[in-house]
Amino acid sequence: MAKGLKAIRTARGWSQDRLIHEMRRFADQRLLDIASAASLKTYVSEWENGRRTITDRYAAILRPLLGATDAELRGDDETPEPQADGYADLLSRIDAAGSLSQSMVPAFLAQTELLRTMDRQMGATGLVDQMNGHLAAMEEALTFAVLPGARRPIATALAGASTLAAWQALDAGAVDRAWRRYELAKKAAQDAESPLYLAHAMGEQAYVLADAGRPQLAVELVRDAQRTHPERQSPRLRAWLSAAEAELCAAVGGPEMEPAARAALERATALLPDDGEVRDADMLSIFLNTGHLSRWRGNVLAKLGDASAMEELYASLRSADETFVRANSGIHCDLTQAHLARGELDDARSHLQKARLLANRTGSVRYRRRVELLTGRL
């Protein structure tokens, strides 16, 4: 328990007093009756020191505030729900799962799309309960689906939802949960016989390694993703994986990686379909058009210290979709880095402030860390 809540609060950059303030504000907005600030001070201290258990009542407040699961708040390992016992109950679940692919999978996909939209605009921290319940329902259905024809549609839906859940966990600073969600996505993609979802999950999982300080291993993983049945990957997915490779090569840095990063960017540009679409009909998890790729190119060039990054980034900022709040925080971080490289401190401070506001708006721990690193350079 001590490492659970305290670690999550610290990763978010909150003091105990800030946590208490946010808890009371959350409760006031929803007309919930909770303890006084003085009592909460004692509760939080005892929760973090393991002298008091976080009750369900307060866990229901802390989960959306911190973007954490019950297991993470309490420092426990997540364990699967016990399987059904008894032949009658087992057969009932198998029969229900057999018809699920025709009746419920479209609803699963629609729910994933709603959660994706909410995450893009408001951030991931407040969606932890909805996402956990969404994944649990699909995992339950897949567990009791017997024949491949019933399993594949459910597994495909689960693969897409799991990569979204993993990215949300990474953004909220829940690294272990992010890794496990990507492993779930990879297993679901294999069950779905979908190299597209498998390669995408591998490509995103590489960012966990990069954030953990292993960018070289991340490059190897994203390259392996590109070798995963490339003949069955869509052009837009292949462009996405190439752009991811470019970013991760730039993160490694050094004279050996710069040519690799530039080559990967050129490959991404050549592969991206010129069809005016943002998403692939077969790969809804990916958003990538010329505007998004321009932003990505600016990010990579800024990491490489290339002066042309500025032009790319400002063009991306002018055409940016305002609903991609977290991505726009990234553009301002990139512009901060580019202006710092040129010694333009006033411009760097201006973009850093905008990046901080957007990161705080979405509750992004990942971008808050980047903002703090850039702040240390000013």
N, C-alpha and C positions, 0 to 999 in steps of 0.2 A: 504493500500500500504506500509506504513512504516514497519509494522511487516512482510509483505510478503518477499520482496527482502532482507531486512536486516537479518531476521531470517534464510533464506536459505544460505546467504553468510556466516554468522557467524557459522552455523552448519558445513559448509565445511571447516572452519578454515581459510578463506581468509579475508584479509584486503580489504578496498576499492581500494587501489593501486594495489593489486594483481588481483582483479576483472577487473580493467581497463586494466592491462597488458594482461590478458587472453582474454579479448574482442578484443583488437587490434591484438593480435596474431591470433585469430580465423578469424578475418576479413581479415588479410593479406594473410592467407593461402587460402582463398576462393575469393580473389580479390574483397572484398566488400569495399565500400566507407563509412567510419564512421567518427565521429567527432574526433578532436584531443584529446590527453590525458588530456589536461587542461580543455577542454569543457566537456569531459566525467566525470571528477572529479565533476563538477557542476551537471551534469545530475544524477549521482549516488546518490549524496547527496540529491537532490530534489526528486528522485524516492523513496528513503528510508524515507524521511520526509513527503511524500504525497503532495508535492508542484508541482509535474510534473507527468503526466501519462506516463507509459512505452508504447511507440508506438509499433505497430506491427513489424516495422523494427528492433528495438532493442530487442523485445521479441523473435524474431526468432534467435537471437544470444545467449541470456541468457538462453533459454530453454535447448539446448543441453549442454551448458557449466555447468549449475547447476543441470541438471536433474529434472527440475521443470515444472509444467504446467503453462499456462497463469494465471489461477485462483490463483495459489499459489504465483506466482511472484507479482501479484497485490493485494494479500490479500483478494480476493473475494471468495465466496462460489461457488463451481461448481454446475451449474444448467443444467438439461437435455435440449436437443434441443426440441423446440416446435413440437408437433405432427402434422402430415399432416392434412389439413383442406379440407373438401369436399369429398363427396362419391366417385367421380370418381378417385380422387387421392388415397383415402384409398384403394379402390378395386385394383388399379394398384399395390400398394405396397404389398397387400396381395397375389396377383397372382405371383408377382416376388419372394416373400419369399417362396411360396409353391414349387417352382421348385429349390430353392437355395440349399437345402440339397443334391441334386444329382449333381449339377454342380459346386457349389462354396465351399462347406465344405472342400473337399481335398485341395483346394487352401488356405483356412483359416489355416488348420493344417500345411501346408508347410510353410506358413508365420510365424506361431508361432515357428516352429522349427528353422527357420533362425534367428529369434530374440533371441531365447534361445542360439543358438551358438554364436551369436555376443555378447550377454550379458556375457557369460561364459569367453570369451577371452578378451573382451575390457571393460567390465563394463556397467552399466545401464544408466549413465547420458546422453550419447549422443543419447539414443533411445527413449526419452520421446515422441517426436512427432510421430514417427512410431508406438509406442505401443498405444498411445491414439487413433490414426486413426484406427488401427487394431481392438481395442475393440469397438469403435463406430460403425464400419461397422457390426460387429457381433451382437451388441445390437440392431441395427436398424433392422437387419434381424429377430432376435428373436421376436421383438415387433410385427411384422406383420405376423409371422408364426402362423397359426391357429390350425391345427390338430397336435396331439402328434407325429405322424410319421414324420412330417416336423420339429417340434420343437426340438425333442431329439438330432438329429445330430448337429444342430447349438448350442444347449445348452451345449452339451459335449465339443465342440470346444471352446466355450466361457469360460467354467469352467477351462479348461487347460490354456488358455491364460491369464485369470484373476489372477490365482495364480502366474504365471510368472510375470505379471505386478505388483502384490502386493509385491512380493519379491524384485523386482527392486526398487520399491518405498521405501521399508524399507531400502535397501542398500544405497539409495540416501539420507536418512534422512527425507523423506516425510512421517511421521508416520500416519497422518490422511488419506492420500491417500492410504497408504498400508492397513489400516483397512477397508476402504470402498471397495477396490478392493477384499479383502477377503470376504466381505459380498456379493459382486457381484458374486464371484466364488461359494459361498455356495448356493445362490439362483439359479444360473445356474445349479449346480449339482443336486439340487432338481428337477428342470424342466427336466433334462436329466434322472432322476430316476437312478442316479449313486452314490451309497454309496462310491465307491472308491474315486471319485473326492471330494465328500463332506467331507469324513474323512481326506483326504490330505489337503484340504483348512483349516479345523479346526486345524490340526496339525501344519501347518505353521503359522496360525494366533496366535497360542500360543506364538510364538517367539516375536510378537509385545508386548504382555503382559509382557514377561520376560524382554525385552529391556526397557520397561516403568517402571520397578521396581516392578512388581507383579509376580514373578516367581511361587509362590504357586498357584495362579489362573491359570497360564499357565499350570502347572502340571495337574490341574483338567480338563482343556479343552482338553489336549492331551489324557488324560485317557477317557474322554467322547467320543473323536473321535474313540478310540479303541472299544468302545461299540456300535458304529453306524453300525448296520448290519454286525457284524464280519464274519458271515457265507458267506457274499458276497464279502469280501475283499480278495485280492490276498495275497499270502504268502509274497511277496516282500514288499507290502504296510504295512502289519502287522509288518514286521521286521523294516521298516522305522519308524513307529509310536513308536515302543518299544525303538529304539535308541534315538528318539526325547525325549521320556519320561525320559530316562536315563540322557540325557544332562540337561534337565530342572530340574530334581531332584538334580543333582549335583550343579546347579546354586542356588537352594534354600539353600543347605548346611545343616550342622548340623548332629548330630549322628543319628537322626531318618530317614533322607533322604538317607544317604550313602547306607544302605542295599537295599533300594528301587531302587537306581540307578544301583547297581551291578546286582540285579535281572532282571531289565529291559534290561541290556546289555546281560545277558545270554539268555534271551528270544529272543532278536533280533538275536543273533548268531544261535540259534536253528531254528528260523523261516526262515532265509534267504535261498532261494533255492540254491543248489549247482549245477547250470546249466551252469555256465560260462558266463551268460548274465549279462549285466549292467542294462538293463531296462526291465520292464514288458510290453508285447505287449498291454495289456489293460490299462496301467498306464504310459504313456510316460513322465509324469511330474517328475518321480522319477528316479534318478540315484543311484543305490546301488548294489555293489558287495562286495566280501570279502575285497578288497583293500580299498574301501570307508568306509566300516564298521570298518576296522582296524584304519583308521584315526579318526573316530568318537569315537572309544573306547579310543584311546589315549587322545582325547579332554576331555572325561569324567573323565578318571583316573587322568589327570593333574589337573582338577578342584577339585578332591577329595584328591589331594596331595599324590597319590600313586606313589611309586618309579618306578613301572613297566611301567608307562606312557612313559618314555624315550624310551624304546625299541620299543614300538608300534609306537611312533611318527617318530622315525628315519626310521623304516621299511616303514612307509607310505610315508615319504619324498623320499626315494629311488625309490619307485614304482609309484610316483604321476604322473598323466597325466598333462603335462605342459599347456594344453589348459584350465584346471580348475584354472585360475589365482587367482580368489578370494579365492577359497578353499585352495590354496597353501599359501596364506597370512595367513589363519587361522592356518595352520600347524606350520608356523614359530611363530605365536603368542603363540600357545600351547607350543612349545619348549622353548620359552622365559620364560613362566610361570613355566615350569618344571625345567629349569636351575636356575631360581630365588629361587625356593623352596630348592634347594641344595646349594645355595650360590655361584653358578658358574657364576659370574657377566660378565666375558669376553664373555663366550658362549651366555649368555642371550642377551648382547648388539649386538652380531653378528646376531643372529636370529631376533632381534627386528628391526634392520636396513633393513633386507631383507623383513620383514613383511611390514614395512613402504613403501618401494619402490613398492611392489606389490599393496598395498592399494592405493597409489597415482596413479599407472598406470591404475587402474580400476575406480578411482574416488570414491571409497567406503567410504562413511561417516561413516558407521557402523564399519568397520574395523579400520578406522582412530581413532575413539573414543577408541577402544580397545587398539590400539597402544599407544595413549596418556596416558591411565590409566596405562599401563605397564611401560611407560617411567617414570611416577611418582614414581614407586617402585624401580627404579635403583639409 
